[in-house]
């Protein structure tokens, strides 16, 4: 798999994605990096620690988060993406549910669209992915939890829908990643069950 200018071996190798939340309210580090200089310094630290991909988000996805408008989200992430692109060839991922934000981010230098709603919240997201030719991460999400016995069946249908939409827009299959999104629309028991059976995801190769 090639993302940006870097080749990734998808067998027998683990890669590290560093998370940079330029938001005031993310559940893990809200407000710590929403100043551009602090954000860039933090990315430099993560690179020194061995990060392979940096994922930049301008809207929190924690439970009961406060929605952010398109323009505000763009204003949060674009200066950081543009500066990082000028400094490093490291693959950059934009974590967003909005197609307009995704397009602006890719135009500014992002290599991947990371959608925690898997191309199924914004109907234009798959089209943007196809037109820009970037990599895509389909994150699994849902409004209501199910049961441990049914979680993989629900995920399978969700991923199939997202992949189908991307392929119909011309996205190459080897540019698509799937992410079970631990903690998104899942119970504690479901999260543990998914982690224990991650090999199930190999069925999508």
C-alpha positions, 0 to 999 in steps of 0.5 A: 500500500502506498500512502503519499510518498511512502510504501507500507507493508501490510503483512507482518509489520506494525505502524504507529499513527500519532494523533494530533487534536487541534480542538479545545474539547477532545476527550484525551488531550482537549486544548493541549495542541490547539495552538499552532506552534505547540501543535507543530512541536508535538508533531516533531516529538512524535516523529522523534518517537517513531510515528509513521503517520500523523492524524489531524482532527479539528472536531472532537468525536467524544460522546456528547461532543459540540459540533463544529461548522465547516469553516471553523474546522477548516481554520483549525486544521489547514494551517497545521497541515500546510506547515507540516507539509512544508516540513515533512514528507510524513503521510498526513491524515485528516480526521473529519466527517465533512467532505468540504473539510476533507477536500480542503485538507487534501488540497493543503497536503493531506494524504488520507481521509480518516472518516469515523463514519465510514463514508456514510454520514456525508454523502459527498465524502466518497466522491471527494476521495475519488476525485482527489485520489487520496487514501481512505480509512473507513471507521466503523460507527453507529448510533446504537450498540448491539450485542457481542454476538452481532457486532461483527455482522454489523461491522461487516455490512458497514464496511461493505457499504463504505468500500462499495461507495468508494470503489464506485467513485474510482478509489483503488482498493489498495488505498482503502483501510478499515478501522473497527474504531474501538470505543465508537458506538460499542460497549466495553464488552464489544470493544474487548471482543473486537480486540480479541478477534481482530484477525476477522478483519483479514476477510476484507483483503 
